[in-house]
Amino acid sequence: MASLEGFLNLDKPAGFTSHDCVAVVRRVLRTRQVGHGGTLDPAATGVLPIAVGRATRFLSFLAGEKVYRATFRLGQRSDTDDAEGQIQVGSPCADWDREQVERCLQEFVGPGMQVPPLYSAVKRQGKKLYELARAGVETSQLQLEPRPIVIHQLRLLDWRPGEFPELDVEIACSPGTYIRALARDLGEKLGCGGLMSRLRRLQSGPFVLEQSLPLEQWQASPDPAAALLPIAAGFAYWESVCLSAEAGKRWQQGQSIPLEPPYPNSRSLRVVNQDGQFLGLGQRQENLLKPLRVLLPDP
């Protein structure tokens, strides 16, 4: 009998941590080998890739563009950079209009540096920042260095003026981008403060919201395991290289395999055999294909 494995494209509900969702999947599928690909804050909703079985060994390679829809509120600040924290009123901002804010938003598009939120999973002194913050460690002692990010696209969807104006935005960005930090930085650039009041993830790499399953609906399905996608689905956007049966066997045993020109453009590759079977992930170094993560055949 084939082992239980693959990726589950969950639509995370509000009020659940990413680990809460992992615990539910473990309980429903009766397996401990479960992990998630990309933390969402408890208040956030949307795409949360879940790995089951051998798919957990591929989680560290599960990257790709992230797309979010968020609501930013101007004129307020928070210690968490979102509406879940301690909120303080900032500077008046009722005079800002949509065009001015939209121009300011576009200044964030492209490569940039971002300081993570104080309450985040980034580690310092061997602990996560939110653990240190809750322990009362002074912010100045945490040395929050800016990290490189890329905002690929930033669209203003809606603008609601008022004492504390709100804007709905859609953001396509690199992994590691904090959307609540973007709300904070927008507010600081405008001089009035800002925070994020709502967040929904629309895409995480190859996983999109339209194909996701709400957690409650998935739990109630007669065959929850049927929703698992093949491990290869997590890397459908990777460039592939095809090996013969003999070369594939040697590669899965840890050997580097010579490649024939023309060589693939990418360094990181999805490796398949001549039947299209997924063998794992490889790394091209000049004319050699080296194992990156191998999916061994079932015994």
Secondary structure, 3 states (H helix, E strand, C coil): CCCCCEEEEEEECCCCCHHHHHHHHHHHHCCCCEEECCCCCCCCEEEEEEEEHHHHHHHHHCCCCEEEEEEEEECEEECCCECCCCEEECCCCCCCCHHHHHHHHHCCCEEEEECCCCCCCCEECCEEHHHHHHCCCCHHHCCCCCEEEEEEEEEEEEEECCCCCEEEEEEEECCCCCHHHHHHHHHHHHCCCEEEEEEEEEEECCEEHHHCEEHHHHHHCCCHHHHCECHHHHHCCCCEEEECHHHHHHHHCCCCEECCCCCCCCCEEEEEECCCCEEEEEEEECCEEEEEEECCCCC
